[in-house]
Amino acid sequence: MKNISRQTSFKLSLHGMALVNSSHALMMNRGLSFESKDGVAGIYQEIISSKSIPLMRLDNFRRAGEKARLAMIGSMLALADAGLSTGGNAAIIGWGGEESMAENRAYFTDYAVNGRFLGRSQLFVGTLPSTPLCEAAICLNIHGPVYYFQSDGGLDAVLTEAESLLSSKSGGQALLLGAGCGELLALLLEQSGKAHDYSHSLGIDDMSGIYHSLKKEAGNCSKRG
């Protein structure tokens, strides 16, 4: 039986957020969007062409798998959305129910169909659910710890982990990367002295829904302020 967390408030403040899929990318604070019919690579080219954000050189982008590309772009945009050009010592926490099932299937299909005793090494790397997170950390020069948290998309359990981690580190930031159904949600969170209510988005189980819910709440907070 799955235990549902009842915690809705966390000592975490949201500083930057981005949502990326194969056709578009969105940034919360800056209100920027990028669209392309050429997949994630096309999104990256649109970002480069726009010259609207500090460009971070993604050296491994061309050879990376789809999830790693989404993680790189999402991380870059979330940092830029928070006004940062590097993540420094931020921790990266990935979550999502898909893990790396598609990549594992491709690897073992190649192994079985082609009679490869060891399979192809370039396919093997992508079978690790932490690979997209590590690719993003390498390309964006982020030096904090990297974790993969198995979750079905519920945000409360992931926020609990992030709060616990940042509390034990006595400060710092955490970059949360949630993947599901071809989308990646990137949240840049920082330890806060007061608890913030996230109850409006905890019941949403898809990345796009969480993004729009958090963005709406952030807009309401700025109006009240």
Secondary structure, DSSP 8 states (H G I E B T S, - for coil): --------EEEEEEEEEEEE-SSEEEETTT--EEE-SSHHHHHHHHHHHH--S-----TTTTTS-HHHHHHHHHHHHHHHHTT-S--TT-EEEEEES-TTHHHHHHHHHHHHHHT-SS--HHHHGGGSTTHHHHHHHHHTT--S-EEEEE-SS-HHHHHHHHHHHHHHHTS-EEEEEEEETTEEEEEEEEEEEEEEE-HHHHT--SHHHHHHHHHHHHHHHHHH-
